[in-house]
């Protein structure tokens, strides 16, 4: 039995209808693809670009370190005796030569008096000996005394002169020791707590310091830098990619423990001549003015050291730079043909909210800073120039979208 074409068991559509539906679906897919790739099926997406313009960029390094007093003097007695009084307030500012402690001077005053008496005795003996030697010089000329007697008189004169010199030295020594009973500040600065009180026995050159005076204005900041980084900098200087800043004394800024910036600028004073074998680092020392004593010895700080100047530095907003699967920095660039290109970059360091790029970009390149989500490498795009000041905020907004 034959089946009718109109039987309900056989699905049927007109051939013309099937072809029409297929053409409509194909047209939709092509339109979507063209729109996604900026093809002829739709207008190319608009993106914001920043044209690279190399400029002079200071190259800095943020290094950890600690503050150190400019001068430190431990106050110790140079004689033995009993402390009679303390003449300073702990934690106060003292001047060089200011009396800090008074040691009982009685025995040293007596020693000075004795030395002076011995000097007077030696001087009296010298006077007699000198007169005798003078007379013998006259008498030997008329053979009234022997030459041996004259020689003995001259020898006695020299001995008397030596005794006077020794007595004078003893007087000076006694005066010095008496002066040491007044223990003075060797330098100007801030004095710490006192280790002794009145009535304490102190001894000459004892191990324990009576107090410590530290000069805090100016103040040192010691930071460390890896030897590898130092070698890289030297290579960049020799190749001309970096120029030395200023007069050879690099400027340094400080970031304090609470994140605030120290208001005064310092200068790098010197670099250590050897590398620490345990850490592989080199110590750098900077000096900072500290008139308000805001910086105290031992504080942890981060120093921003100006290492040099890149004369043709290229800066790119950080939000315009991403990382690929290998961890390499990449950016999208709008080519002269209107197509998007992916570039692999080498970033040296961050400068504010921007990256300093050493390779991958050149002057005139148009880096896409806004609209990154609209395009992909190989796609067409329309670029709108962004101002340099607005580039970083625009890129930040783009990354947030």
Order of alpha helices (4+ residues) and beta strands (2+ residues): alpha-beta-beta-beta-beta-beta-alpha-alpha-beta-beta-beta-beta-alpha-beta-beta-beta-beta-beta-beta-beta-beta-beta-beta-alpha
